[in-house]
Amino acid sequence: MLPATLIGCSSKSYFTADSARAWFRIVTEGLAATPEGAEDVFLCPSFPLIRDALDALRPLGGLVGAQDVSRFPAGAYTGEVSAELLAGMGARFVMIGHPERVKHLGEGPSDFAVKAEAAAEAGLVPILIVGEPERGADPEQIIRPQIDIAFGGISSDAPVIVAYEPTWAIGAAEPAPGDHVVGVVARIREMLAERRGESRVLYGGSAGPGTFDAIAAAGRERGDAAGIPDGVFLGRAGVDPRTFLATVAEVRAAVAA
Ligand SMILES: O=C(CO)COP(=O)(O)O
């Protein structure tokens, strides 16, 4: 079973050994002081930090994901990190389809499909990042194929997470407007309802304190509960441990309200 709410951070390539140590210390202290611990929290750090992330978060019920996975099985693939290794270590998630991997590493939909398959085969849950590349592009037309292609090779029973991250809102001055997010998340849920397995939908893209509240308020205003995501997926803001803790507190309060 996937947690009902998920508040996560992809630390991308931001952490140094020292800043990661500080993050784990501050975040685990903060979460340990809450009744929920880390039961709704996950971190996708760089590969070398996966063990530290597991040691820090798992005792509090938190989950750990990887930012990428090899398309190959364990074997003679120098530099690769197999899904089997990640799963065996205790990781639960693998990010797939992030626009930064498209832009900087030339990945595309066929890579995402192969990686989702490798992940699911090892029992890892793919976190598929979807979203329109430019402001104004039709999210409906873009996201449906992203989901269909990436999940085309995995069983309909496999659990999946979709993070709605419009490319224009990643690394931007502000997140996508709440009203826009609500409309797209509701559609993504309809697309995922065609699958048999469990799914969660998150929002990411310059998310931080205030983002989930704004989306939830827009959802209530539209009377569209299905448009409110199951949580948020932070980049930059989450790399600051105190901002991450503030976001966790905000989402928990909003969900409980
Ligand atoms: O890409 C992201 C998470 O996957 C979001 O990054 P930022 O929050 O830094 O825009």
The ligand as an SDF file (V2000), in Angstrom:
LIG
                    3D

 10  9  0  0  0  0  0  0  0  0999 V2000
   12.0630   19.1120  -10.4760 O   0  0  0  0  0  0  0  0  0  0  0  0
   11.5430   19.1820   -9.3890 C   0  0  0  0  0  0  0  0  0  0  0  0
   11.2400   17.9560   -8.5970 C   0  0  0  0  0  0  0  0  0  0  0  0
   11.3860   16.8070   -9.3640 O   0  0  0  0  0  0  0  0  0  0  0  0
   11.1900   20.4950   -8.8120 C   0  0  0  0  0  0  0  0  0  0  0  0
   12.3010   21.3220   -8.7930 O   0  0  0  0  0  0  0  0  0  0  0  0
   12.1860   22.7990   -8.1950 P   0  0  0  0  0  0  0  0  0  0  0  0
   11.2750   22.6970   -6.9880 O   0  0  0  0  0  0  0  0  0  0  0  0
   13.5620   23.1920   -7.8460 O   0  0  0  0  0  0  0  0  0  0  0  0
   11.5380   23.6550   -9.2500 O   0  0  0  0  0  0  0  0  0  0  0  0
  1  2  2  0
  2  3  1  0
  2  5  1  0
  3  4  1  0
  5  6  1  0
  6  7  1  0
  7  8  2  0
  7  9  1  0
  7 10  1  0
M  END
$$$$
